[in-house]
Amino acid sequence: MENNIILGLPSVAKFRNKDLVNQSIRRRIIHSFPNGSAPLTAILAWCKNQPITDTQHQWFEKIHMPPRIVCRGNPVATSTEPDSYDSADSGTALAAGAKTTTTPIFIKVQTTGLVTENDVIRVGSWDVPLRVVGVVGASNGTADKGYIKVLPLRAFTYATANALVADQVIDIIGSAYAEGSGSGAARGLVYPTRLLNQTQIFKEPFEITGSAGQVDMEYDNTGAYKELSQDASRFHFEKIEKALIFGQRTTTTDANGREIRTMSGIIEFLKLWDAGDEGLTIDGSTYAPYNFKGKTTSETDQLKRYIPNTDGKISIDRLERWLRNINMYANSKSAERLVVCGSGVMLAMSKAMRDQGSYRWEVGQSMFGTNFNKLVTSFGNINFLTHPLFNENPLYQNSALFLDVWSLNFRPLQNRDTALIKNIQANDADVRKDQWRTEATLEFWNPCNHLFVENISTYDKTAE
């Protein structure tokens, strides 16, 4: 008997409890077909199930942003003030030589939203603390771009070999206020964010003629119609699964003026996070729910959540960087992560694990009938599950989606959760026609706990 628990999900006993299983058709998927083609939909069936009462669903999340500075421009550090907040190359490059506590230094930054006057920052290669005495950002209050003015708190000798470069991260190590001074401008570290998604209607009709329904079929001892129903349910949940991952929110109408809605999937929320205050164009307008941060572009930035991984390589160092980034904040249920991926990723991971000895790679694990490989790391257990739908499409065979399952919520519309609607054929039709129907949306939390890597195909131990 299996006694382990993965991802903080219910115990085996609960999975075998018929009363709990029968509360939701979606729960029957993992109970009856645990290795089916919609594993994420099946797993989410066991998370909190709360119906909603509107086709547009909104929720609020408080997101903590650790204070930090990311450099931009060329040159980054200047001895004269840049021409404007968004200038990339203006200002005289900081020259090598002695810098005193009265030497002003200007540093171009990607966002000014998390820094304020009297912060103390540290540039590692300079090994000296600097005090922020000025912050210049966009006049419209957006977080994107700007520059700061700093004064060294210790005299030091600057060398151009240690020049700041774009995308370099500078640490904020505290603040230093003069005696009797005011507190200055407020800085937001916890941001209340309003997020939006909408329900999508999924249908999978199937029918059989009256005559065909009476014909015995050797391959199906349950009856031809039950076989059709099982096939249709599998197709139905496959469509829901793909929408949960790859869906993009849109609103249109059909020829009769009736609304057609699609929902945002996990990857669209990750792209919205990376887009920051630039946002994405959805239904003809800019949607930027994470507008308290600037756009994240560098693959090595610890806040980047959609990784193109353009060179296609994976190494232990690179994997550890990804795992560190998605494990900075734990949820209240479990510190484990689920990775749904294609076979190309699993092959590359197997090669990587054979070549190293620091992590334990447990192949062929099984839980509730679902097969996965467990990677035991200092960042927690990472459960790799080869996703059938990723394998079928060459676009995703080398892709991996790292998930915090308890930060996802499948929200059906009230009385519109998955159901089998029977006998919808016309009255004079000599057929029987049924359909599977679901109307629901995705509720997405904690963007920093998830990650999508688009291209993992080759193990290269030297990749950084």
Disulfide bonds with the S-S distance in Angstrom:
none
